């Protein structure tokens, strides 16, 4: 079991309220991602679940038990931090087994769990090496292995890929997703990278200034954002927003169109503009366009779309792909 329920959880540091009240249900076996800009409270919320920060008010319920005042050791959760926090003088085997040794577990059971975790994480051939002899991705897997051997009800990940280069981030993203399928255990994952959120999560929790803006599956948030903030945060590149007469004609304060939802033409369309930078990425080309009137737009075209800097282009939003928002930023 690994269900987690937050009931009006609040957190203040002195007079500063950073989590003004969160209600959230995390179901057993789900992969839930907390995502939002820096300073939105996602890591603080994770630490409140783990018991590493005290809750100012509200309740943290784990597997049906009120754990609001329980110390971290009683919560049956395992946390993986951004820093690997490995002991450089210990072998991989000893690093993974360390929490078991501290708990006084029998040596044969320690070894069984270490071998099991190493097998899952493809670390069996590296058990006698030290962390300094491993790559960044391998060291992160050792940190995850140290969590696996504890056989927790849920895993908590606090931006675990931030220290890796771009290629390793992609590989580890896949490995953690596959690990979730193998273990079928609840995982709560914090990131500021919405691409990680979209590709890994069963359920995404979008946070802003300590408040939950929207909860849903990646496709639910992509297709039906609750407000302009979520619409602009989910999706890469970001959604384009147009205000003024074009929005008013559609009964909105602002309209939003994703870069991939424009039909493009060199002869005519709804919005005219001039191409600035054209980013050719192989399968896709991202065009940075300034519409007549000075509105910046990013549009996605096929990889070999024949336009370049200074060319005139016309954009027409696809039917049913225009999002409308009121003056408060709420979806209409």
Secondary structure as UniProt FT lines:
FT   STRAND          4..13
FT   TURN            14..15
FT   STRAND          16..26
FT   TURN            28..29
FT   STRAND          31..35
FT   TURN            38..39
FT   HELIX           42..50
FT   STRAND          57..62
FT   TURN            63..64
FT   STRAND          65..66
FT   TURN            68..69
FT   HELIX           72..74
FT   TURN            75..76
FT   STRAND          77..80
FT   TURN            88..89
FT   HELIX           92..102
FT   TURN            103..104
FT   HELIX           107..120
FT   TURN            121..122
FT   HELIX           124..126
FT   TURN            127..128
FT   HELIX           131..133
FT   HELIX           136..148
FT   TURN            149..150
FT   STRAND          154..158
FT   TURN            160..163
FT   HELIX           166..183
FT   STRAND          186..191
FT   HELIX           194..200
FT   STRAND          203..208
FT   TURN            209..210
FT   STRAND          211..216
FT   HELIX           218..223
FT   HELIX           228..233
FT   STRAND          240..243
FT   HELIX           245..248
FT   TURN            249..251
FT   STRAND          254..257
FT   HELIX           259..261
FT   STRAND          262..265
FT   STRAND          271..280
FT   STRAND          284..291
FT   TURN            292..293
FT   STRAND          296..302
FT   TURN            303..304
FT   TURN            309..310
FT   STRAND          312..317
FT   TURN            319..320
FT   STRAND          323..325
FT   TURN            327..328
FT   STRAND          330..331
//
